[in-house]
């Protein structure tokens, strides 16, 4: 769950699955005369749409931090065996639907603990130098599986697609974690015909609270509109998990529509 601040004297909460859907919207529109569209389109976009759906299991029973009596943010939630099992559940489920999507999602998951495998210069990724034994085992098992499955696909194309997913995920966080502001991502891959690591710096400049200018512009229509679902929840502190869940489940769904343009 993403804690996005406050609005109208209420807490703005974004589910990770809604972040995932927002990322998928941008992925589905990626590509123009400057940027190659994803290929294979359906597998890459599918991986973007569902990359964070392991959190669906947590979202059925979200919790509060007992020290603050406020809901956990996704970076603060203790990462135990149940969440690692949820990560694996999602990857196994997607592998039954589309192994290429599952491969992208698995690489994305393990890469989040390894600074996105150094594919992004800015913003800097998180490097877990001393993972717990459970996380280390999860990474090793999935990386071994990745190498086995990758052997059946073009390596450069997969590397390009992995880098695309990192850019899309970061754009999703840009819109989901806070109000839009001046920012950039570097590098953003451009063409399958070039080395995967080659790319450009992409700058985001807000024109209003819901309109953002991209330079260079990567989408297939101009402007493109995307929607983010969130909940406005009565602020805590909450007595216990049940009290928070009641407030969260009862909160109405809200939408922010963003317009992205060149």
N, C-alpha and C positions, 0 to 999 in steps of 0.2 A: 504494500500500500504506500502511496506517495502522499506525504503531508505537504500540501501546496500553500499553506498559509491561511489567511482569514479573508472572508468577504461577508458583508452584511451581518457582522458580529457572529458568524458561524465559521466552523473549520471547513476548509476545502480539502476533500479527500478524493484521490484518484486511484482506482484499482489498477493493479498491474496488468490485468487483462484488458482494461480500457486503454492503457498506454500501448499495449501490444496491437490493439485494433487501429490506433492512430498511426503507428509505425506502418502498418499494412496499407493504410490509405495512401501514404506518401510513396511507398514502394510501388504500388499499383500504377501510379502516374509518372514514374521515373523514366526519363529518356526523351531526347529531342535531337536536334541537329548538332548539339555540342556534347551530349552525354548518351552513351549506349543504353538502350533498354535492357533490363535483366533477361538473361537466358540461362537455362530454360525458364521462360516467364512464369508459368504456373507454379513450378517447384520453388523458385526463389521468392516469389511474392507470398506463397503459402507459408514458407518458413518465417517470413517477416511478420505475417499476421499472427501466427501462433507462437512466436519465439518465447514469450513470457507466460504461457498458459499453465505452466506448472503451479503458478500462484492461485489458480482457480481453487485448488484444494484448500489452501489457507484462507481464501476469501469466504469460504463457507462458515468459518469460525474464527474471525479476526480477534486479536487479543490486545490487551493494554500492557504497557510497561508498569510493573508493580511499584517502581520507584517514583514515577511521575503521575500515574493514573491517567495517562494519555495513550492513544493508540500508538502502536509501534510503527515507525517508518520502515521501509524495506531494508535500509542499511543498518538499522538498529536491532532488528529482530534476531534473536539468537538462532544461529544456523545449526540445527540439530539433525538427527537421523531422519525425522519425519519430513523435513523440507528437502533433504537430499533424495529421499525416496520419491518425493513428488517430482523433483527434477527428472529422475530416471523414468518415472511413470510416463511423463510427457514424451520423452524421447522414444521410449518403446512404443507408445501409442502412435506417434507420427511415423515411426519406421514401418509400421504395418500399413500406413496409408501411402507414404511417399519417402523412400529411403534418402533421396537427395535432400529433401526438406529437413529430414531428421539429422542428416550429416551436418548441414549448415547450423541447425539449432544446437547440436551437440558441441560443435566447434565454438559457437558463440558462448555457450555456458562455461566451458572450461577456460576459454580465453578471458572471461571476466575476472578470473583469479590471476591472470598472467599478463596484465596490462594490455589486453586485446592483442596479444602476441606482437606488440610493438608496431602495429599497423597504423596507429594514429599518433601523430606528433602532438596535436592539441585538439581537444582537451586531453590531458594525461590520464591514462587508465590506472586502475588499482592493481598493485602487484602484491599478492599474498606470499611473502617470503617464507613464512613458516606456517603452512596450513596444518589444520588438525589432522590426525590420522584418518578420520572419516572422509574429509575433503580430499586429502592426498590420494586415497584409494579411489574415490569417485573420478578424479582427474585422470589417474593412470588407466583405469578401466576404460573410460570413454575415449581417451587419446589412442589407446590400442585399437579400439573398435573403429575410430575415425580412419586410421591408417589402412585398415583392412578394406573399408568401404570406399575410400578415396581412390584406391587402385583401379576401380572400375570407371573412373571419370577423368576428364582432362584436368590436370593439376592447376594450370594457369587460370582456366575459367573458374574453377572452384575458389582459388585464392582471390580472384577479382570479386566474386559473389560474396565471399566472407567479408571482404573489406566494405562492400556495399552495405551489408547488414550492420556493420559497426557504425557507419555513417547514419543510417536510418535510425538505429537505436539512440544515438546521440541526439538526433533531431527530435525524436520522441521525448527524450528527457528535457530538451530545450523548451518544448511547449508544455510539458506536464509538471515540471518541478517548481516553476515560478512564472511570474509575469514575463512576457517577452522583453528582451533587451538586446543591446549590441553584443554580437558574439561571432565566432567563426569555427569552422572545422577544417583541419588540415592533416593529411591530404584526402581529397575526395577523388576516387578513381573515375576515369573518363571513358576509356575505350578498351574493349577486349583485345584489340589489335596491338596494344602497347603492354609493356611489362606491368603486372598487377600493382606493383608498388608506386608506379607513376601516377600523379594526380595533381589537383589544384586546390588552392585555398578557397573555401566557400564562405562568404560573409553573409550574416543575417542582420538586417537593419530594421527595427520596428518603425512603421509609419503611423501606427496607432496601437491601441491595446490589442487589436485583433487583426491587424494587417502587417505583414512582414515582407520586406524586399530581400530577394536572394541575388547574390552576385558572385559567380555566374549562376544563371537560372537553370535548374535541372529537370523541370517537369514538362509533360507533354501538352498541357494546355496552360494558357496564361491569361488571367490568373487561375489558380486552382484553389478550391475550397475544401477544407478538412474540418472534421468535427471531433471534439474531445468531450466525452461524457465524464461527469464527476458528481459528487454528492456534497451538499451543504448540510453539515451535521452540527447539532447543538454542541457547543464546546464543553470539554471536561472541566475539572477532573471527574472521572467515572469511578463509581464504587468498586466495580469488578468487571470481568469480561462480559458477563451477561448484560449489565447495564449499557456498556458500550455497543454491544451487538444490537440491542433493541433500538438504540438511537440511530445506528448505522443502517439497519435494515428498514427502519421507518422513514429515513430521509428520502426526499424525492430526487429522482434523477434530473440532472441539469446538463445543458449542452453549451459549449463555447464553439462558435464557428470562426475559423481563421481563414483569411484570404492571403495566399502566397503569390507574389508577383515579381516581375523583373524590374 
